[in-house]
């Protein structure tokens, strides 16, 4: 408020001469009335910014300072970031929305609503047909898709199903259609008796509506527990099995295979004289003993002829190199006796 008062006082000092000077001119006749009018208009242009600035001070408490380009860009960037964050929050809200739970869907009353990522699907219930948004009751009596004994009963359509009404002279008795086989459930489905009808549900390992069931290939979907390093998934009807690879055996768990230790079990072909058996995951290898080299076929070791390769320490003057299995010996020439250390 002090800043505003100061500003008005300064403006008054600017305005006062502009008002008083024309009066002085009128009194003494030096200026005309037109000159005075012009001066007052000019003074008004001087006073107007001062009054407006004072009003700005009253409204905001400080004198406004124009922003430079950098400050303007910072404010614009903040506004853009705010808009982007608001858009992200809207996306998160949409993706997390479960329209089926909140009721924000257009599925028919006789349809199942299934939530999906960013949307939902509608599927008509058993006994109805349509796209899920529009579902109409299937009249099993008209389509002939019912199990009523037409000689003693009449088919009566009901919402989502049908009922068998006994003809005159017959009395309805409680019968279990599932036990009697009077149902249209798939062979790979469970039949469940209800008050007036029955329901069909596909068994585990199958998919469908119960009337039609298809085997689920767990090996293709990846919904299995076979270890890719030790077994191969083999699909079976309604399930799967893990077939152990060579070098593995069933460990007691239905879907697990354990490594066979060929060295301990003796199921290897390593030559005990020339090599040692070393177990590996799913197999084994033969590690050649000293004096032997690995050869073809795999797991075989052949003797190294140190005399031919020169890998011996026999003294050429006093002895001859004689190759042995896995080693060599120095045979003394005539006139020399074997001494210690060996090969001398």
SULMOFEN-V918331 format. One line per field, one symbol per residue. phi: phi as a letter, one per 20 degrees, with the letter a starting at -180 (. if undefined). psi: psi as a letter, one per 20 degrees, with the letter a starting at -180 (. if undefined). burial: 1 if it has 9 or more other ideal C-beta (glycine too) atoms within 8 Angstrom, else 0. Layout:
phi=???
psi=???
burial=???
This chain:
phi=.ffffgfffffffffgffeffffffffdmfdefffffffffffffffgfffffffffffdncffdfeefffffffffffffffffffffffffffefdfffenebdfffdceedfcfmaacdcffgnccqenecccfeeffffnebcffffcbcecfcfnabcdeffgncdfdfcefffemebdfffdceecfcfcbbcdcfffnccqenecccfeeffffnebdfefecbcfcfcfnaabdeffgncbfeoegddcdfeefffenebcffffdbdecfcfnabbeefffncdfcefgmdcdfeegfffnebcffffdbdfcfcfnabbeefffncdfcefgmd
psi=hhhggghggghghhhghhghghghgghijhqrhhhggghhgghhhghghgghhghhgghiiqpppqqrhghghggghggghgggghgghhgghghipnhhhijlrkqqhkqpppprojbrqppqrpiqqajhhppqppnhhhijmrkpoihirqpoprojbrqopqrpiqppqoqnhghijmrkqqhkqppppagibrqppqrpiqqajhhpppppnhhhijmrjpohiirppoprojbrqooprpjqqpjhphkqpqppnhhhijmrkpohgirqpoqrojbrqooprpjqqprprqjqpqppnhhhijmrkqohhirppoqrojbrqopprpiqqprprqj.
burial=00110011011001100110111111000000001100110110011001101101100000000000000100100000000000000000000000110000101101111100000101011111010110101101100001010000101110011111100000000000110000101101111100001111011011010110101101100001011001101110010111011011000000111111011000010110011011100101110110110000001110110110000101000010111001011100100000000011
